[in-house]
């Protein structure tokens, strides 16, 4: 069965060119409840998307034809579904190993050790009155997840320790952090699954040199912690404290693992376990509910529908909560690194488009930036609104106004507005409307609810990748640039342009180190 099945392809032409959301709601008074779904901690309104139940039914059939249920079971059973690397995919099993039921812990107890060691170390650091700052050095999945969670759960922070994140090889970031630190009161956490990531190792080496210069009398090993699946590499670099992580935990799925050390330091082990419990609840929903009542399945199939069939090139994510300001960047990596693939798991070319560009910014700031383009631009981009019903602050009037902005923007995208005259000119206040959006609602931003929400996003990516036939758990596309950067780094020192294409040789000459 080809991905571009006849029925779905024919429907896609209609839904992209002729389907009108306003008319759809007039025809079907039950459209909102019929295209809304709840899961642990999250409710999704998908009634403003360019589909209806007939499309959903066909997408469910496509998911079954692509053996989603079989592949889902294989993931939870620990089979090596990451075929190109010959590894299992263990982030859900890891959650169960730490906080799941006794049967789950019995099957996966070996996974829990590194997390329990991490939680113990987090408590040791939290209880040390001399420690005032923790600097987490990582990049990509070793940084985005922990940074997002620490920001999102700032109201649950239970220590005076300040947690800083350094990811960019641009030393302006590291330098700005170091200037505010005292070596004796600082712990550095260096997180890299492979312990070979250029940006992370360069930043770690600079931090080690800074520490040795600033406090030669202090024992470096007492202030540096490594988190890696390659402990021998960290030990060879001089790290004494090394936390392990399983090979089957991908970087962008790793915040639940020992990579989450800065989270556990900030919010404490109990709240960290609540984060895992929320993830487990979503795991059980994803594993146990039939496809027709399964929210990760619906969202994953919506991504397939929007990308492959309706051919929308991107998805705009707008969280209406300051704590979720890094969510678009987190989802950008989770989705685009997972499903930005052009070959199937067997190496054959994919059928049609896979993946979408994921981008966005926090609301309501983004309304004053790119919403002009969303409402009146010539390209249609589905918008995903994320709101939290109950705030953690007590400031009057703010949260209701924030929620009103989110609901109103979704309404305006759908309804539009007929043309009015502005200074005698027609069209300047014309909003075409019929622009799709999805609306995700969390009750409150707690560790449990956030865990469920992030696990929902992980499984959604897996669903879409399965239907597209790609391996969502490797990322070979990031490797070529890394390899070439090593060669260019050498050439920038020597000025050697031999064998380079003319453009690259010209840039090397222009930027050559003096």
C-alpha angles and dihedrals in degrees: 000000000000119000091237093064115185097244096048093044092052091047091049092059090054096044093047097045109025112014111109119199093204092056091044091059091047091052096044118040089182095055094109098053091036093057099037125089137182131212132168107316094344136085120188127201107201096164093106092059120105095257142073137204094285090059092045090052092052091047090052089053090050091050091053091047088054089052096242093160092052093048091046091054090047091055093051090045090058097246119158097261091153089084101176091057097031093234139129120240106240112169093105091043089051091056091050091046092059104036107003128108121295093260091054092047090051092056096044105027092127089064094058098062098081092047093049090049089051093051090050091051090047090056091048091053093044092052095048105099091199093064115089103155137038119193115200112202116193141103138224112357091000089063114018097064098047092044093050093049094046090052094043093050098041089125088062095052107130104181137064090229112117116225118209128187125213119182111140121090085219098105093212086084096050093041092054090053095045093053090065096049139090114208096222092058099040134091119193119208115198112195123189125138092209095028087220101090107131098217094047096046093047091052091045092052091050091049090050091051092047091050093049092049095045098043113015089164093063125086107248094206091063091060103040127072126183125205114195148128087232103061093167090064092052092047091050088055091055103263115146101183109057125172116199130218129194119261088232093067110091117215096246089049095046108093088097092058132067085294083078092071093116089051092052091047092051101043102019132244096283094056090043089056089049088055088054091046090056089050090050092052090055090045090057091047091051094045098041109035121084114251092256091061098034116109098197088051093051093049093045091050090047088057090051091048094048096044107035102029108025088032097220104166098209147022120218115214116199116180113196095209127083091220090061095053091119093049095097091053092046093050090044091063095037093053105030097043090045102045105019090108134132099193132058125238090272092051096254118131116270122249109246128327123345128193130359136239105260116205141145149123139232120287137265091024091058091058086070093047119040105358089094087066093045093052104037107014122113095244125070118226122180111234125213113205118199118193137171115218098209124039127214093225130079100218109131123239100005104095097047089050089050092051090045090055092052095048092044093052091052089048093049093049090055103037101035121183135262119249121279132187117257114189088338094309126115127223104027092109095037113125112188094203122188088106112146128238140168123214122210119191128195118189095222134342099254128145091256095048093045090050091053092047095050092046087051089057092048093052092044089059090049092052093052092045091051093052090048089048094234131132105251093189106064129067110195090151092076094056105072095061090049092054094047092047090062090056093045091049089058092046092051088060097044101031089228110156098167114137095011125124112258096255095050092044089052092052092048090053091047095048100034113146114249 
